[in-house]
């Protein structure tokens, strides 16, 4: 896979670096069972300049996953128009009896919770507890370190001052959907059903520049040198759109007999100088 774009670039020959970036970044792609996925997302088989660094999707079979603050989440649904992801923690999808107990947090520079989310509690190593008969609390056991330990799930979450919480060694807060809480307390949903329903996050990347870029015939991408959106066009990048862009008169792309020139990425005006492709070499 190509590594991130670094600028200025050097390239000996007549390949147009911008045409290459333009051709490598699709306007939309498929991942797992999902189709028509676009910027800010990019997949593990695309160059990393095709999307925002925090929105890489790993695609394996029917599954699409995303890493948020070093935690892996399965994607349950993608709603592009409302910029909402429904996700579920990948570890919990297969087994809630974990060895490494970590509270998950969002990257609040990129995501925020929605009004559809609620907190639930997972409590582990809970010894010598009286039975709870509340519909929001369910006991389960986990085989951990060759012993069976008592654990509890509560939806909605219990207070840290609750007796149950105080008598358990490990307490995790996990986001779940309000709809799933209702299913658990009223309709006897299982713990697995609640967790696999996932929860919602809204990505807060401004999609306006990408829309403008696409309308102008460009491809949306990300310049990691300046940490900002960029619009890939056939002959040069633009901060916003490809409007009125033409191949530079003295460029190698326009005239193969012309010596390669220097291109500074992110600027509309170009001066003929040597080009370096550098970090676009496959690692």
Secondary structure, 3 states (H helix, E strand, C coil): CECCCCCCEEECCCCCHHHHHHHHCCCCEEECCEEEECCCCEECCCCHHHCCHHHEEEEECCEEEEEECCEEEEEEEEECCCCEEEEEEHHHHHCCCCCCCCCCCCCCCCEEECCCEEEEEEEEEECCCCCCCCCCEEEEEEEECCEEEEEEEEECCCCCCCHHHHCEEEEEEEEEEHHHHHHHHHCCCCHHHHHHCCEEEEECCCCHHHHHHHHCCCEEEEECCCCEEEEECCCCCECCCCCCCCCCCCCCCCCCCCCCCCECCCCCCCCCCCEECHHHCEC
